[in-house]
């Protein structure tokens, strides 16, 4: 029971502290106060799990390694792998389960699905190393104090009560966003959408909600979502995806034509069959590059 209370205390501490860090970062990055994360309250679960993980890693006994520098190196490797893995799994759950992207590293070199990248893996490793070598003694003392004053666990209980209520409320929103993403064939980049709603309200001189960025009139939400879909389809990332898809589609008929040419060479030349208007069957079928080419379905939808 004491171990469970310790882990819940660390989770709450890390979630609140991480929220404060992200709040300051967004203030510096965007020049305005933006509530970070997916939930409404002042906590980020990813940082909560991160602190729990770092605490457990720092407690791993490495006495079997003779040299101190080797112990440090092993801890850093464990931190790098663990923090990268927790970030990847968290991002993947939201993308696959809800169609929502909470962060996007697509523009970073070496990224995997836009969820993780070498740069941020290095940053998390440095933060984790700073915790283990600088903050862990203070956190350990806080844990000792908490376990000696368990009546303060009442406040941890209040924290998790609010957290669970907030999570349930936000999941209802995520269901609507998931339906929106599926209906319009887009990926919802959560932070980008929040900023667009905030900017739309600022442009109308309307008051925006810090805790609930989606609190706006239905008309404002609809207009912002329509603009988001347009931006997504015309965005640089989506253009790269479409070009890659187009190349793959263009390569497929070439392979088919190459195969048919080899078959014709073995059987001898044959005159193409003519359709009713003198167009070859391949053209009437809509082979790219012929008279009967069928427009791309996505292009037609975009119109």
C-alpha positions in Angstrom: 0.0 0.0 0.0 2.8 2.4 0.9 4.5 1.7 -2.5 1.2 2.5 -4.3 0.8 5.8 -2.4 4.4 6.7 -3.2 3.9 6.1 -6.9 0.7 8.1 -7.0 2.4 10.9 -5.1 5.2 10.9 -7.7 2.8 10.9 -10.6 0.8 13.9 -9.2 4.1 15.8 -8.5 5.5 15.1 -12.0 2.2 15.9 -13.8 1.8 19.3 -12.1 5.5 20.2 -12.5 5.5 19.2 -16.1 2.4 21.3 -16.8 4.2 24.3 -15.4 7.2 23.7 -17.6 5.1 23.3 -20.7 3.1 26.4 -19.8 6.2 28.6 -19.7 7.6 27.0 -22.9 4.4 27.9 -24.8 4.4 31.4 -23.4 7.9 31.9 -24.8 7.1 30.1 -28.1 3.7 31.7 -28.9 3.8 34.9 -26.9 0.6 34.0 -25.1 -0.6 31.8 -22.3 -1.9 28.6 -23.7 -3.1 25.7 -21.6 -0.7 22.8 -22.6 -1.8 19.2 -23.1 -5.0 17.3 -23.8 -6.7 17.8 -20.4 -8.2 20.9 -19.0 -6.6 20.9 -15.5 -3.0 21.8 -14.5 -1.4 18.4 -15.1 0.2 16.4 -17.9 0.0 12.6 -17.5 3.1 12.1 -19.7 5.3 13.9 -17.2 3.7 12.1 -14.3 4.6 8.7 -15.8 8.0 10.2 -16.7 8.8 11.1 -13.1 7.7 7.7 -11.8 9.9 6.1 -14.4 12.9 8.3 -13.6 12.5 7.6 -9.9 12.5 3.9 -10.4 15.5 4.0 -12.7 17.5 6.1 -10.2 16.7 3.4 -7.6 18.1 0.6 -9.7 21.2 -0.8 -7.9 24.2 -0.9 -10.2 26.8 -1.9 -7.6 27.9 -4.7 -9.8 29.6 -2.2 -12.1 33.0 -1.3 -10.7 33.5 2.1 -12.3 31.3 5.1 -11.4 31.3 6.5 -15.0 30.1 3.1 -16.3 27.1 3.2 -13.8 26.3 6.7 -15.1 26.5 5.6 -18.7 24.2 2.6 -18.1 21.6 4.8 -16.4 21.7 7.3 -19.2 21.1 4.6 -21.8 18.2 3.2 -19.8 16.8 6.7 -19.4 17.1 7.4 -23.2 15.4 4.1 -24.2 12.7 4.3 -21.5 11.7 8.0 -22.1 11.7 7.6 -25.9 9.5 4.5 -25.5 7.0 6.1 -23.2 6.8 9.1 -25.6 6.3 6.9 -28.6 3.6 4.7 -27.0 1.7 7.7 -25.7 1.7 9.4 -29.1 0.8 6.2 -30.9 -2.2 5.5 -28.6 -3.7 8.9 -29.3 -3.0 8.6 -33.1 -4.4 5.1 -33.6 -7.1 5.2 -30.9 -8.4 8.8 -31.4 -7.0 10.1 -34.6 -5.4 13.0 -32.6 -1.8 14.1 -32.8 -0.8 15.8 -29.5 2.7 16.8 -30.9 4.3 16.6 -34.3 8.0 16.1 -35.0 7.4 15.5 -38.8 9.7 18.4 -39.7 12.5 17.0 -37.5 15.3 14.8 -39.0 15.1 11.1 -38.3 11.6 11.3 -36.9 9.4 8.1 -36.7 5.8 8.8 -37.6 6.3 12.4 -36.3 6.0 11.0 -32.7 9.7 10.7 -31.7 12.9 12.1 -33.1 16.6 12.0 -32.2 16.6 15.6 -31.0 13.9 15.2 -28.5 15.2 11.8 -27.4 18.5 13.6 -26.6 16.6 16.4 -24.7 14.7 13.8 -22.6 17.9 12.0 -21.9 19.5 15.3 -20.7 16.5 16.1 -18.6 16.5 12.6 -17.2 20.2 12.8 -16.4 19.7 16.1 -14.7 17.0 14.5 -12.6 19.1 11.5 -11.6 22.2 13.4 -10.7 20.6 16.6 -9.3 17.0 16.3 -8.3 16.7 12.7 -7.2 18.0 13.3 -3.7 15.4 16.1 -3.1 12.6 13.9 -4.6 13.7 11.0 -2.3 13.5 13.3 0.7 10.0 14.4 -0.4 8.9 10.7 -0.7 10.3 10.0 2.8 8.4 13.0 4.2 5.2 11.9 2.4 5.4 8.3 3.7 5.8 9.7 7.2 2.8 11.9 6.9 0.3 9.8 5.1 -2.7 11.9 6.1 -1.5 14.2 3.3 -2.5 11.4 0.9 -6.0 13.0 1.2 -4.8 15.7 -1.2 -3.4 13.1 -3.6 -6.9 11.5 -3.5 -8.5 14.9 -4.4 -6.0 15.3 -7.2 -6.9 11.9 -8.8 -10.6 12.6 -8.3 -10.3 15.7 -10.4 -8.0 14.0 -12.8 -10.4 11.1 -13.5 -13.3 13.5 -13.9 -11.3 15.7 -16.3 -10.2 12.6 -18.3 -13.7 11.4 -18.7 -14.9 14.8 -19.9 -12.0 15.2 -22.3 -12.5 11.7 -23.7 -16.0 12.8 -24.8 -14.4 15.6 -26.7 -11.9 13.2 -28.3 -14.8 11.0 -29.6 -16.2 14.0 -31.5 -12.7 14.9 -32.8 -12.1 11.3 -33.9 -15.4 11.4 -35.8 -14.4 14.7 -37.4 -11.0 13.3 -38.4 -12.6 10.2 -39.9 -15.3 12.1 -41.8 -12.8 14.5 -43.4 -9.9 12.1 -43.7 -7.5 14.3 -41.7 -5.2 14.0 -38.8 -6.2 16.3 -35.9 -3.1 18.1 -34.7 -4.4 19.1 -31.3 -2.1 22.0 -30.4 -2.5 23.5 -33.8 -6.3 23.3 -33.6 -6.3 24.9 -30.2 -4.2 27.8 -31.4 -6.5 28.3 -34.4 -9.6 28.6 -32.2 -7.7 30.9 -29.8 -6.6 33.2 -32.7 -10.2 33.2 -34.2 -11.6 34.3 -30.8 -8.8 37.0 -30.5 -9.6 38.2 -33.9 -13.3 38.7 -32.9 -12.3 40.4 -29.7 -14.0 37.5 -27.9 -13.0 36.1 -24.6 -11.3 32.7 -24.8 -11.2 30.1 -22.0 -7.8 29.2 -20.7 -8.8 25.8 -19.2 -11.1 24.8 -22.1 -9.8 26.1 -25.4 -12.8 24.6 -27.3 -15.3 26.7 -25.4 -16.6 28.9 -28.3 -19.7 29.4 -30.3 -20.8 26.6 -32.7 -20.3 29.0 -35.6 -16.7 29.8 -34.6 -15.9 26.1 -34.1 -17.4 25.1 -37.5 -15.5 27.9 -39.3 -12.3 27.0 -37.6 -12.7 23.3 -38.4 -13.3 24.1 -42.0 -10.2 26.3 -42.2 -8.2 23.5 -40.4 -9.3 21.0 -43.1 -8.3 23.3 -45.9 -4.9 24.0 -44.2 -4.3 20.3 -43.7 -5.0 19.4 -47.3 -2.9 22.2 -48.6 -0.1 21.8 -46.0 3.5 21.0 -46.8 3.3 17.6 -45.0 0.2 16.6 -46.9 1.7 17.7 -50.2 4.7 15.5 -49.6 2.4 12.6 -48.8 0.3 13.1 -52.0 3.5 13.4 -54.2 4.8 10.1 -52.7 1.4 8.5 -53.3 1.2 9.9 -56.9 4.6 8.4 -57.7 3.5 5.0 -56.4 0.4 5.2 -58.5 2.3 6.2 -61.6 4.8 3.4 -61.1 2.1 0.8 -61.0 0.8 1.2 -64.6 4.4 1.3 -65.9 4.9 -2.1 -64.3 1.7 -3.4 -65.8 2.6 -2.0 -69.3 6.1 -3.5 -69.0 4.7 -6.9 -68.2 2.1 -6.7 -71.1 4.9 -5.7 -73.5 7.0 -8.8 -72.6 3.9 -10.9 -73.0 3.2 -9.4 -76.4 6.8 -10.0 -77.5 6.3 -13.7 -76.8 2.9 -14.0 -78.5 3.5 -11.5 -81.4 2.0 -8.1 -82.1 -1.8 -7.7 -81.8 -3.9 -4.7 -82.8 -5.6 -3.1 -79.9 -9.4 -3.5 -79.7 -11.3 -0.4 -80.5 -14.2 0.9 -78.4 -17.3 2.5 -79.9 -15.6 5.8 -80.6 -12.2 4.4 -81.7 -10.6 4.8 -78.3 -8.6 1.8 -77.2 -9.9 -0.2 -74.3 -7.0 0.8 -72.1 -7.9 4.4 -72.6 -11.5 3.9 -72.0 -10.6 2.1 -68.7 -8.8 5.2 -67.5 -5.2 4.3 -67.7 -3.2 7.5 -66.7 -1.8 9.4 -69.6 -4.6 8.3 -72.0 -7.7 10.1 -73.3 -10.0 8.3 -70.9 -8.0 9.2 -67.7 -10.1 9.2 -64.6 -9.5 12.2 -62.3 -8.0 11.4 -59.0 -10.7 10.9 -56.4 -9.0 13.0 -53.7 -8.5 15.9 -56.2 -12.2 15.8 -57.0 -13.0 15.9 -53.3 -10.7 18.8 -52.8 -12.7 20.7 -55.4 
